[in-house]
Amino acid sequence: SLVNIIQNWSKEKNKTTNLLLSFWVGPEEIDAAVILPNLVVVIDLKSGSGQIQGTENGPWKCIKEDGSNFELNENRQNPLLTNQCQGARLLQRLPVQRATH
């Protein structure tokens, strides 16, 4: 599970990590975020099954095993761009920690 992966990495690297689940930052709901010492990873979860295809600036679609497909976030922003905006909003709200020597 994601929790186990994060816990194992944290122990191995002796670094503090935080996993945030289902929270709001401004007008955006964020499904999950992993906060590492030098990195914030925002995770957008989707329900259903199938292969997801898309480009950085174009539409994304989910192709099911039977060959049918549907567009993700239809009539809304590309999921990658949405995720990048969510990450930027989250970073703006996190406190800055300065390294001490």
N, C-alpha and C positions, 0 to 999 in steps of 0.2 A: 504494500500500500504506500501511498505518498507519504503518510506520516512516518512509516518505518524507514523509508529512504532518507527523509530529512533527519530523523533521529540518528541514523547510522552515520550520515555525513557529518553531522554536528559532533558526534563523539570522536570520529576518526580525525577530524581537523581541529578539535578542541575549540570550536567557534559557536557562538550563540546564534540560534536561528529562531524565527517565529513563523508560524503558519496561521494566517487569518482566513476565516471562512465566512462567506455570505455576509458582506457588509456594504455600507453605502459610503461613497466619497462624493460629496456634492450631489448632482443629479444621477450619478451612475451607480448601479449595483455591481459590485465585484464579487465573482463567485469564489475566488481563492487568490491569495497572494502569499508568497514565501519571501520573507525579509532576511537576507543574509548580510554579513558585515559590509560587503562591497557591491551588493546587487539586490534589486527588487524584481521578483518574477511575478507577473500578473497572469492568472490562469482563467480562461473563459471556458466553462464546461458546457457541453452540449448533450442533450438527451437523444436517444435513438442510436441506430447503428448504421454503419456503412463507411465508405471511403470518402473523405473530405478532400475536395480539390478546389484550388483557387490561386489567384495571383496577388501580389502585394497591393495593387490598386484596383483590381477588378472584383466581380462578384465571386462568391464561394458557393459551391453546391455539394450536396451529400448524395452519393450514388449508392443505392441499396443493392443487396445481393441479387435481387430479381432484375436489375438494370434500370429500374425507375429512379428518378432523382428529384430533388427539390432544392431551391435556393435557400441558403442560410441567411438570416437577417434580411429577408425580402423587404424591399422598399426602405431599407435603413443602410447605414454606413457599413462598409466592408468590415468584417470581424477583426482583421489585423489592425486596421486604423482605429477602431473602437478600443481595442486592447491597449494600443499605444497611448491613446488619450487617457484611459483609466490609469495607466502606470504613471503618466506625467502628473495627473491630479493627486495621486497617492504620494508621490515623491515630494510634492509641494507641501504636504501636510505632515511629513515626518520630521522629527527634530534632527538637526544636524549635530553629529558627534565629531568632535575634533580629536585627532590622534594625539596622544600624549607620549612624550619620550622619556 
